[in-house]
Amino acid sequence: MNKTVKGCLLSAILFIFIILGITFLLINRIDKSFVADKQKVDLSWEDYVKQLHYRNSILLKYDNVKNIYNQINKTENYLKQKHQPKKDLLNNEYVLNDSLRKYSNITTQINLKLNKSLSIYNDNVTEFNTKYSSFPYNYLRIKKSVELYDHFEIQYGLDNSEILKKNQKIDDWIKNGGELE
């Protein structure tokens, strides 16, 4: 073999190794980013759950809210079950929030903390879902069998009837199709 062919062959092999190295580094970087982004969402959810536990422990100390102990206990039971659909927890929180609105003297500060914590969670969910819905990130997410996260929409201390109506319209649209109004 002459020197030109050997040089071309060596250059091709070197080029392939460089491409493989760059690909490995990119995949490794995306994987680390994925783990960090997922952890960010999970930690913000844990903070929100901690705020719910705190709210519930405070409320259970008041005798004048005994009529909603059942709802508080439902929330606690939902939080203990790792694979409980968040939708069940959310529906219970709507009912509990509506009942607690008349106890604003007790819940105002708690509601502020809950809303702040939930806002951070929803922001992290939006960031994660946006990033991991596009290539190449979605490939890694699917490969790891990780679903996109759902937002958790509730405004503590406020009337959530509009949110409930909007969610019902979306659920009806998913079930029946047609145009979403």
C-alpha positions, 0 to 999 in steps of 0.5 A, spaced: 500 500 500 502 506 498 503 512 503 497 516 500 492 510 501 495 509 508 494 516 510 487 516 507 485 510 511 488 513 518 485 519 517 478 516 516 479 512 522 481 518 526 475 521 524 470 516 526 473 516 533 473 523 533 465 523 531 464 517 536 468 521 542 463 527 540 457 523 540 459 519 547 460 526 550 453 529 547 449 523 550 453 523 557 451 531 557 444 530 555 443 524 560 446 528 566 442 534 564 436 529 564 437 526 571 438 534 574 432 536 570 428 530 573 430 531 580 429 538 579 421 537 578 421 531 583 424 536 589 419 541 587 414 536 588 416 534 594 417 541 597 409 542 595 407 535 599 411 538 605 407 544 605 401 540 604 403 536 610 405 542 614 398 545 612 394 539 614 398 538 621 396 546 623 389 545 621 388 538 625 390 543 631 384 547 630 377 544 633 373 549 629 375 545 622 373 538 625 368 538 619 373 538 614 378 533 618 375 527 613 378 531 607 384 533 610 385 525 612 384 524 604 389 528 602 394 525 607 392 518 604 393 520 597 400 523 599 402 516 602 400 512 596 406 513 591 402 511 585 396 514 586 394 519 580 395 526 582 388 527 579 385 524 585 389 529 590 387 535 586 380 533 586 380 533 593 384 539 594 379 543 590 374 541 595 378 542 601 380 549 598 373 551 597 371 549 604 378 552 607 376 559 604 372 561 610 377 560 615 382 565 611 384 567 618 388 561 619 390 559 612 392 566 609 400 565 610 399 557 609 396 559 602 401 563 600 406 558 601 402 553 598 401 557 592 409 559 591 411 552 592 406 550 587 408 555 582 415 553 582 413 546 581 409 548 575 414 552 572 419 546 573 414 542 569 413 546 564 421 547 563 422 539 563 416 538 558 418 543 553 425 540 553 424 533 553 418 533 548 423 535 542 429 531 539 434 529 541 431 529 549 425 526 547 429 520 545 432 519 552 426 520 556 422 515 552 428 510 552 428 511 560 420 510 560 419 517 563 412 520 562 411 528 561 409 531 568 402 534 569 401 541 571 397 541 578 393 547 577 389 550 583 390 557 587 389 556 594 385 561 598 381 563 591 375 560 588 377 555 583 371 554 579 374 557 572 379 552 573 375 546 574 370 548 568 376 549 563 379 542 566 372 539 565 372 542 557 379 539 556 376 532 559 370 532 555 374 534 549 379 528 550 373 524 551 369 526 545 373 529 540 371 535 536 373 542 537 376 545 543 372 552 545 
